[in-house]
Every structure is written in structure tokens, then in C-alpha cells.
Amino acid sequence: MGERAPDGSSKTGKSAKKAVGAEGETSPAKKAAKKVTKRAANPAETPAEKPVEKSPGTPAGKKPAPAAKKPAPAAKKTAPGKKAASAKKTPAAKKTPAAKKTAPSETAATKTTSAKKTAVAKKVKPADVVLPAEAVVEKAAPVKKIAVRPPGGESPTALVRRARRINRELAEVYPYAHPELDFENPFQLLVATVLSAQTTDLRVNQTTPALFARYPTPEDLAAADPDEVEQILRPCGFFRAKTRSVIGLSKSLVENFDGEVPGRLEDLVTLPGVGRKTAFVVLGNAYGRPGITVDTHFQRLVRRWKWTDETDPDKIEAAVGALFPKSEWTDLSHHVIWHGRRICHARKPACGACPIAPLCPAYGEGETDPEKAKKLLKYEKGGFPGQRLNPPQAYLDAGGRPAPPLGAA
């Protein structure tokens, strides 16, 4: 029998079965609901994009603008495999800020390097930085110290002018100034200068003729009997020490310089008994190479004249050398030493007979009366013989008298 449909039509058994089978099957709406439930339960199977529900006012076939931007947060909740794939793409954008961040170890290393650079920068004085005057004085050589702060309160320029004027005046007073040791070659001058320590040039000049007659060359003196040399040098004082020095320097000349006196300061000071003073005497008077001879007379006078307040010979040499051109150093030494021996004596200077009295800050330390001061003059200034047995002709032409030989009345 057929069944009657609610609308009054009748259905056959077949059609009824089909209807029942249709009702027994899940409707499309239910299938869609089940799929949504499964996707929520298993996020790994969730597609990258979800179906966008149409709003009532949206036309069919078009997606609304806001809904198109929603897949971005959904993409973050993707499966681990997709996360790894997306992680490969994102570091490209995130590497730039990460590269700017320095690791702690790198930061410490950078700080250490910068600290070292800062320390080096503090040690090295830039070219455009001007240090205070006191800092320059502490680190500079003695010559610069004198140039910055001259003794006596003079300005550096005034000191240089006064010092050079004194030298010009002395050059007029002693135009015949020369080394006051008798010598015929550099070897004789070297030995005579070594022997002049702690004695007068006159005594050396009276002693060396016998020495050079017996031992004329370095080879001869190097092979000499010390006892015989001591007997010859006894009048010079300290004859044992001086014998060791002259024999020792002769051996050194033979062994190291082929029996020739070297013409360099660095070589001369390596010889026994030879210092800077002796070396400059040889260089200036035997080889014509400028040098300042700082003996006792030179030290005394440059301090009296306030050229320097140094007491060390090397510092005096540097300080005075800064006041004069190098070409004048040898003659300057002769002028100062001659004036110290003849007029500006150590104990009682003849201030009243001094030709540079107006330029001398120490005027008045000695006898200021002209008549009494004249009685204090020595050598040719006082009418007495000089120190050399064989002086230059210029000295004789100026009124100088040779010194008598040893043992003469």
C-alpha cells in the first residue's frame, strides 16, 4: 500500500524507501558541521585558509576586505612543519636587529680594545695639542729647560743676546786664543789632554816632550814598561793612574783603530781615561769638529754669568750649546777658558780689570779697584809667560811669551 504524503499526494513503496533512505543519510549541512568539528579537533590537518562566511550584505562570489586579513593569525597556528618553513623566511627580517645586538663576550672585548686605544691616545701627544709650559719643561732636554726658564729672570731672547755679546767681547780680548797644550798630531793631543787632569797645562807641556821622544807612536807606548812611564809622568801628579790610562788607550788604538786616533765622539769615549771633555778637545782642535770643552774654568764662569744654573758637565754642555751656533762652540770654549785663567779667577776675580764687567751679573765678587785688580792678572795679561813651550805665532805676535821648559830657572 502506498503512503500518503503530507501534501495529500500518495507515494509508492519505492519512493517511500528512497525518502526514508534520504532521511537516514546525513544531510549536507550535517556533513559540513562534522568537518568543522574534525578540523577543530585536529589542527594539523587545518588548511592554511578557512572558508570565509558570507555576511548578509556581501554579494555572492566576493570576499569582504576584513575577512581577507584574518588568515595571518591563523598562519601562526600552523603545524610544526609549516612553522619551520615560515621560520626560515622570518629570520631574514629579524637578522638585522639581531646583528646589532652584540654578545656579552664581544662587548667586553670591544670595551677592552677601546680602553687600550684610549690609553694609547693618552700617551701619544697629538700634533695639535699644546701642553702647559711646566709639562714641557719637565720632559724636555736640559737645553729646552734653559730656553724656557733662564736663570736670573731673563727672557730667553735676552739671555741669548747677552751670552753672544760676551763671546764677541772675549773674542776681541783674546784673538789669539788656542788650546794651551803642545801637540803635533792627534795622538799627542789625546795623551796630553788625558794627562792634564788635576794639573796645569804648563806642567803637562813641560812633561810630554820626554814622553813623546821615548814613545812617539801608539804602538810604542802600548808596549812600554809601566815603571818607565811612571817615572816620566811623575811631575804631572797621579802618575800611576795616568800611566795606566795612556798605556791602555794606546793598546786600544792599536787593537781597535789600527793605531789611529778616531775622529768620532762615540769611538773616542771608549778609550781608557777619555771622557766627553777630552774627546771634544781632540775633535775641535785636531779634526776641526765643533765641541764644547767643559772644564773647571768653563763651569765656574758660565754659572757666574747666569748662562745656566746646572752643575753636571753634560747638562752644562747642552745648556750652553743651545745659546750659540754649533760653528762657534770650539772658539767659545777657548775664550771662556782663557778668561777664567787670566782674569776671572776662582778665589779672587779681577773685576776691576774685566772687559765684560757691564755684562756680568757677578760683578763685585772680586776686586773692583782697577789698580788693585791689575795686580791679579796672570800670564800675558799680567806680563808673565804663557803655558805653552811652543805657542802659535799669533800668540807671540800679540805679546805672549813662551813658557820655560821643565827645570829651567
Secondary structure, 3 states (H helix, E strand, C coil): CCEECCCCCEECHHHHHHHHHHHHCCCHHHHHHHHHHHHHHCHHHCCCCCCCCCCCCCCCCCCCHHHHCCHHHHHHCCCHHHHHHHHHHCHHHHHHHHHHCCCHHHHHHHHHHHHHHHHHHHHCCCCCCCCCHHHHHHHCCHHHHHHHCCHHHCCHHHHHHHHHHHHHHHHHHCCCCCCCCCCCCHHHHHHHHHHCCCCCHHHHHHHHHHHHHHCCCHHHHHCCCHHHHHHHHHHHCCHHHHHHHHHHHHHHHHHHHCCCCCCCHHHHCCCCCCCHHHHHHHHHHHCCCCCCCCCHHHHHHHHHCCCCCCCCHHHHHHHHHCCCCHHHHHHHHHHHHHHHHHCCCCCCCCHHHCCCHHHCCCCCCCCCCHHHHHCCCCHHHHCCCCCCCCCCHHHHHCCCCCCCCCCCC
